[in-house]
């Protein structure tokens, strides 16, 4: 599709069984885009809950791509980006709500910053607690955040620190790349042509880590990723993923894919050992709470650490 210069912003939302809360997200987008031209593209990832019909009735101007099955978040975003015709692209989760000036603030920074970059907003939950949207890229140095977290006793760092952005108060605008960080995929705004130039999201990630991988590629190429504390949104974190009991399994699988793709052999081995111990402690905890329905998923999750050549799973089953 040829880019339409008359459209300022294309908003792409990938939805999976999101009918109960996506309306609030779309309404916040429509309010936040007043004053400039925009389009909203919803990618329905095989929800099977009548989402398309609902959207056509409630939001007739919204474009809908309906997949027959769940193609995954990364592929869904890429589908929407290929259809998009705006100068700028906003990738947004369906369980988010923008404040009225969020997009205006983010677009203003993009327009002032002439080099290629991405920007993201400060994120809180419904009661005002910080949800880190500027995080540290995976590294063996990140493991230190767990003892630091215990030392802080629930408090957050007042200043950003490399490898510890997850524990930071997120109270000032920074270039995350200077702190070995990235912007999470719940809300990313960038130029559409830059997103395509970067190769878009890697579709080998079904769910999770596509934003981490994109951030890693940006850092390797020397680009910028700005966390903008003046722009904010509410995120009902995990509502989409909670509709899928396999979400934890997908998270572990995606993380291991990221390690294999981007780490050196020794760095990857050291990180996988630490990561395995964390996942094992989580799995044991769930098992001790007698969540019997989760036992098969826990076992599949632990099997993700077995190399393919030793009989480990070659790929995850498709989500129905």
C-alpha positions in Angstrom: 0.0 0.0 0.0 1.3 3.5 -0.9 1.6 5.7 2.2 -1.1 8.4 2.4 0.6 11.6 3.4 -2.8 13.0 4.6 -2.8 10.5 7.5 -0.6 11.5 10.4 -0.9 8.4 12.6 -1.8 4.7 12.2 -2.7 3.0 15.5 -2.3 -0.8 15.4 -3.9 -2.9 18.1 -3.5 -6.7 18.2 -6.5 -8.3 20.0 -7.0 -11.8 21.3 -10.3 -12.4 23.3 -10.2 -8.7 24.2 -13.9 -7.9 23.5 -14.6 -7.1 27.2 -12.1 -4.2 27.5 -11.0 -3.1 24.0 -13.7 -0.5 23.8 -12.1 1.6 26.5 -8.8 1.4 24.6 -10.3 2.5 21.3 -12.3 5.4 22.8 -9.1 6.7 24.5 -7.3 6.5 21.2 -10.1 8.4 19.4 -9.9 11.1 22.1 -6.1 11.3 22.0 -6.1 11.6 18.2 -8.4 14.7 18.1 -6.7 17.4 16.2 -4.7 15.3 13.7 -5.6 12.7 11.1 -5.4 9.1 12.1 -6.6 5.5 11.4 -7.1 2.6 13.8 -6.3 -0.9 12.7 -7.4 -3.9 14.8 -5.9 -7.3 14.1 -8.2 -9.9 15.6 -6.0 -13.0 16.2 -8.7 -15.6 15.9 -10.6 -14.6 19.0 -13.8 -16.4 18.0 -15.8 -14.2 20.3 -17.6 -12.0 17.8 -15.1 -9.2 18.1 -15.2 -8.2 14.4 -19.0 -7.9 14.4 -18.8 -5.9 17.7 -16.2 -3.5 16.3 -18.1 -3.0 13.0 -21.2 -2.0 15.0 -19.6 0.1 17.7 -16.6 1.6 15.8 -17.5 1.5 12.1 -14.5 3.6 11.0 -12.0 1.2 12.5 -10.3 -1.2 10.1 -10.3 -4.9 11.1 -8.0 -7.7 10.0 -9.5 -11.0 11.0 -7.2 -14.0 11.3 -8.6 -17.5 11.3 -6.2 -18.5 14.0 -3.9 -16.8 16.5 -0.9 -15.8 14.5 0.9 -14.4 17.5 1.5 -10.8 18.6 4.6 -10.1 16.4 3.0 -11.3 13.2 -0.3 -9.5 14.1 1.6 -6.2 14.5 3.4 -6.7 11.3 0.1 -7.4 9.5 -1.3 -4.1 10.8 1.9 -2.2 9.9 1.7 -3.5 6.3 -1.8 -2.2 6.0 -1.0 1.1 7.7 -0.8 4.3 5.6 0.1 7.0 8.2 3.5 8.7 8.6 3.7 7.5 12.2 2.9 4.1 13.7 1.6 3.5 17.2 1.6 -0.1 18.5 -0.8 -0.4 21.4 -2.1 -3.2 23.6 -5.9 -3.6 23.8 -5.8 -3.5 27.6 -4.4 0.0 27.7 -6.0 3.5 28.0 -4.3 6.6 26.8 -4.6 9.9 28.6 -5.9 12.7 26.2 -2.5 14.3 25.6 -0.3 11.1 25.4 0.0 10.9 21.7 0.4 14.6 21.2 3.4 14.6 23.6 5.0 11.6 22.0 4.5 12.9 18.4 5.9 16.2 19.4 9.1 14.5 20.6 9.3 12.5 17.4 8.9 15.5 15.2 11.7 17.4 17.1 14.0 14.4 16.9 15.1 14.1 13.3 17.0 10.9 13.6 15.3 7.5 13.6 14.0 6.5 17.0 11.1 5.1 19.0 9.3 6.7 21.9 7.1 5.2 24.7 5.0 6.5 27.6 5.1 6.1 31.3 2.7 3.3 32.4 0.7 2.8 35.5 -2.0 0.4 36.6 -5.6 1.3 37.6 -4.6 2.3 41.1 -1.6 4.3 40.1 1.3 1.8 40.6 4.2 2.0 38.2 4.4 -0.7 35.6 7.9 -0.4 34.0 7.6 0.4 30.3 11.3 1.2 30.1 13.2 -1.9 31.0 16.7 -3.3 30.8 17.7 -5.6 28.0 18.4 -9.1 29.2 22.0 -9.5 30.4 23.7 -11.5 33.1 24.0 -8.2 34.9 20.2 -8.1 35.3 20.4 -11.0 37.8 21.6 -8.5 40.3 18.1 -6.8 40.3 16.7 -9.6 42.5 18.9 -9.0 45.5 18.7 -5.3 44.9 14.9 -5.6 44.9 15.0 -7.3 48.3 17.4 -4.7 49.6 15.0 -1.9 48.5 12.1 -3.5 50.3 9.6 -2.6 47.6 10.9 0.9 47.0 12.2 2.0 43.6 15.4 3.6 42.5 15.2 7.4 42.1 17.7 7.5 39.3 18.0 5.2 36.2 20.8 2.7 36.4 22.1 0.3 33.7 20.7 -3.2 34.1 18.2 -2.0 36.8 15.7 0.1 34.8 13.0 -2.4 35.9 13.4 -1.1 39.4 13.6 2.6 38.6 10.8 5.1 39.4 10.5 6.0 35.7 10.2 9.7 36.7 12.2 11.5 33.9 12.6 11.4 30.2 15.7 9.4 29.1 17.2 7.7 26.1 16.9 4.0 27.2 19.7 2.9 24.9 22.2 4.8 27.1 21.2 2.5 30.0 21.1 -0.7 28.0 17.3 -0.5 27.9 14.3 -0.8 25.6 10.7 0.3 25.4 8.0 -2.4 26.0 5.6 -3.2 23.2 2.5 -2.2 25.1 2.9 1.3 23.7 5.5 2.2 21.0 5.4 5.1 18.7 7.7 5.6 15.8 7.9 6.5 12.1 6.2 3.8 10.0 9.1 3.8 7.5 11.6 3.3 10.3 9.7 0.3 11.7 9.8 -1.3 8.3 13.4 -0.4 7.8 14.3 -2.2 11.0 12.6 -5.3 9.6 9.5 -4.9 11.9 9.0 -7.5 14.7 10.7 -10.9 14.4 7.7 -13.2 13.8 9.6 -16.2 15.3 8.5 -14.8 18.7 4.9 -15.9 19.1 4.2 -14.0 22.3 6.7 -11.9 24.4 10.2 -10.7 23.7 9.5 -9.3 20.2 9.9 -5.8 21.8 13.1 -6.8 23.6 14.6 -8.2 20.3 13.6 -5.0 18.5 15.3 -2.9 21.2 18.4 -5.0 20.9 18.6 -4.6 17.2 18.1 -0.8 17.6 20.9 -0.7 20.1 23.2 -2.7 17.9 22.4 -0.2 15.0 23.0 2.8 17.2 19.5 4.2 17.2 17.6 5.9 20.1 14.6 4.8 22.2 13.1 7.6 24.4 11.1 6.9 27.5 8.9 10.0 27.9 7.8 10.5 31.5 5.4 13.4 30.6 3.2 11.1 28.5 1.3 8.4 30.4 -1.2 5.6 30.0 -3.1 3.0 32.1 -2.3 -0.6 31.4 -4.4 -3.5 32.7 -1.2 -5.5 32.5 -1.7 -9.2 31.6 -5.4 -9.1 30.8 -4.8 -10.3 27.2 -2.3 -12.9 28.2 -4.5 -14.1 31.1 -7.0 -15.4 28.5 -4.4 -17.9 27.5 -3.2 -20.5 30.2 -0.2 -21.2 28.0 1.1 -17.6 28.4 3.9 -18.5 30.9 5.1 -21.3 28.6 5.2 -18.8 25.7 7.1 -16.4 27.8 9.8 -18.9 28.7 10.1 -20.2 25.2 10.4 -16.6 23.8 13.1 -15.8 26.3 15.1 -18.8 25.4 14.7 -18.0 21.7 16.0 -14.5 22.4 19.1 -15.9 24.3 19.9 -18.3 21.5 19.6 -15.5 18.9 21.4 -12.6 20.6 23.8 -13.9 23.2 27.3 -15.3 22.8 27.6 -19.0 23.8 29.1 -18.5 27.2 26.9 -15.5 28.1 23.9 -17.6 27.0 24.9 -20.6 29.1 25.4 -18.5 32.2 22.1 -16.6 31.7 20.1 -19.8 31.0 21.3 -21.4 34.2 20.2 -18.4 36.2 16.9 -18.2 34.3 16.3 -22.0 34.7 16.7 -21.6 38.5 14.2 -18.8 38.6 11.6 -20.7 36.4 12.2 -23.8 38.5 11.5 -22.0 41.8 8.3 -20.6 40.2 7.2 -24.0 39.0 7.8 -25.6 42.4 5.9 -22.8 44.0 2.9 -23.3 41.7 3.0 -27.1 42.2 3.1 -26.8 46.0 -0.1 -24.6 45.8 -1.8 -27.7 44.3 -2.6 -26.0 41.0 -3.0 -29.4 39.4 -4.4 -28.1 36.1 -1.1 -26.2 35.6 1.2 -29.2 36.1 1.3 -30.2 32.4 2.1 -26.7 31.4 4.8 -26.4 34.1 6.4 -29.6 32.8 6.3 -28.3 29.2 7.8 -25.0 30.4 10.8 -26.8 32.1 11.3 -28.9 28.9 12.0 -25.7 27.0 15.4 -25.7 28.6 16.3 -29.1 27.1 18.3 -28.6 23.8 16.6 -29.8 20.6 19.4 -32.3 20.0 18.7 -33.9 23.4 15.0 -34.4 22.7 13.7 -31.0 23.7 10.7 -29.6 22.0 11.4 -28.3 18.5 8.7 -25.6 18.7 5.7 -24.7 20.7 2.2 -26.0 19.7 0.0 -23.4 18.0 -2.5 -21.7 20.3 -6.1 -22.6 19.4 
